């Protein structure tokens, strides 16, 4: 991986950050410390880990040459949704500033880690992407509890409206027929190609105007 590839990957994360910000906004305030699935991290713990210990700490560590992970006890400073939103914004801003300074030398250098193994900077970038994409879907569970939709948390940029007639009319009518998959609204079908939540770059590009992250 070189700087050009890293920045392209980071721009993809920028889009995902914008979506995650909206997703967290859908989570009810009284569900931040809930466990939708036993032994799974709570929404607050997921954001603390993903944004603090992964996105911010690893990106800054990549530049510094050593990753220093924030202690778990620091999560006590997050009391409510306002604190959580501020935490996400601050972590993203710090990580973004560090990302802009990453060079080819950083990516090829060995980075010290707190996990008992050192790794090349390029591998640290892979960890950031893998961890972010691994944990983010779990945030959809508490958001679904609010929207009441089994397969849609209100992020309609993942879908596209198509006319009731034409070549795809049969597909729409089938989705609306008795026994069809629930959770789809009349006139809505998944957009062509891989869905954005499934790491679709093409859809991310088309939806970039809608899904661009809040100003930092």
N, C-alpha and C positions, 0 to 999 in steps of 0.2 A: 504494500500500500504506500502511495506517495501523497503529498499534500493535496494534489488535485482530487484524488479519489476520496481522501478524508473529508474535504470540504463538501463534496457532493453528498456523502453519507450524512454529514452534519446538517445539510439543508433538508434532507429527508426527516431527520429528527426534529428540525424546526417545525415542520408541518405537523408531525405527530404531537409535539408539545402543544400546539394550538388546539388540536382535537382533544387532548387529555385535559386541558384547562376547561373546556366546555363540558367534558364528561364529569369532572369533579364537581362542577357547578350544579349538576343534576342530582348529586348525592344528598339526601336529606341530612340536615345538620345533626339530627339525633342518631345517625347511622355511622358517624365517623369512627366510632370505637366498637362497632359491631363486628361479629364474625359470621358472615353469610355461610361459610363452610367451616366446620370445626377445625381448629389448629392452623387455619390459614391466617395470614396477616390481616389486620383490620385495614380499612381504607386509609386511615391516618398513617399506619405503619408502612403501608405500601408506598405512599407518597414520600414519606421520610426516607425510606430505603432507596427508592428509585431516583428521586431527585437529589437527596443529600449525599448518600453514601455511594451512589453509582454515577449519576450524571455530573454532579459538581466535583466530588472528591477525586474520581478517576481522571476526569479531563484536566483538572488542575495538577494532579499528580503526574500526568503524562508530560506536561510542560516542565514541572519541577524536577522530574526524574525519580520521584518517590511518592507513592500513594499513601496518604494518611487518612484513614477512615474516621469519620465523625462517630463519637461514642453514642451508643443506643440511648443513653440517659438524656441526651439533648432533646429527645422528642417531647419531653415534659413541657417545653416552652410553647408547644402548639396546643392551644386551648380550644379553639373553635374554627369554623370555616374561614373566618377572616384571617386568622393566623396561618391556616393551611395555605390559603391563596397567596399570602405574602411570602411564605416560605418557598412555594413553587416559583414565584417570580424572581426572588432573590437568587435561588439556586440556578435557575436558567440563565440569569444575567451574568453570574460569576462564571458559569461553564462556557457561555457564549464568548465572553471576553477571552478566556483561556484558549478556546478553540481557534479563534482568529490568529493566534500567535504560533500555532503548531507548524513545525517545519518538517522537511524530509528527515533531518537529523534526529528530531524527537521520535519520529516513527520507527527509525531503525535502531535507536538506542535501547539499552536494557533498562527497564523501569523496576524499581524496588516496590514490593507490595507487602501488605500486612497479612497475607494469606499463606506464608511459608514457601512461596515460590516467586521468583522474579520472571519477568516476561518482556518481550520486545514491545515497543510502543504501539506498533500496529496491532498486536494481539490485545492490548488494553482497549483499543478502539472497538474491537470485536466484542469484548466483554460488555462495553457500554451498550451497544446495539442489542446484543442478545438479552441482557438483563432488562432493558427497557421494554422490549417487545414481549418478553416472558411474563413480566408482572402486570403490564397495563391492562390486559383483558379482564383480570380479576376485578377491576374497578367498575366493570359493566354490571356486575351482580347487584350492588346496592342501588345503582342508577336505575336499573330495570324495575326495582321495587317501587320507585316513584312514578315512572312513566306508565307502568302496567303493560308494557309491550315486551313480548318474549324474544323478539329478534331485532328490535329497533329502539335505541335509546334517544331518539330524537335528532340524531346526526344525519339529517336528510341529504347532506351533500354526498353521502355514500350511494344515493339512489338517484334515478333520473326518471322524469315523467315521460311516458310514451302515449301516443294516441290510442283510443280503444279499438280502432280498426287497423287495417294494413297487415303487413307480413307478421307482426308480432301480436296481433289481436288475439289469436288462438291461445297464446301463452298467458295473456292477461285473463281471458275468460276462464281458463283452466285453474288459475290461481284463485279466482273468485267462486269457483264452483263448490258445491257441498263436499266436505271432506278434504278440501285443499288445505295446504299448510296455513296455520293461523299466524296472526301478527302482521299480515300484509294488508295495506289499505287499498281501497279501490283505485285502480289506475297507476299503482306503483309496482315496479318490478326492479330487481337488482340491476345496476348499471352493467353494460357489457364489459367483459374482461374481468380480471381479478378485482376484488373489492379492496377499498383503501385499507380497511382494518387487516387485510391480508397482505399488507406491504405492497400495494399497487402504486408504482411510480406514475403510470399514465393517468390514472384517475386523480392522483394527488396534483398533477400538473393542471388538469382541467378544472379541478375544484379549488385551486390555490387562492383565487380571489375570495372565496367564501371561508376557507379554512385557515387563512393566514393568522398567525398567533397575535395576541394583543401586543401593543407597543410596550417595550420595556424601557 
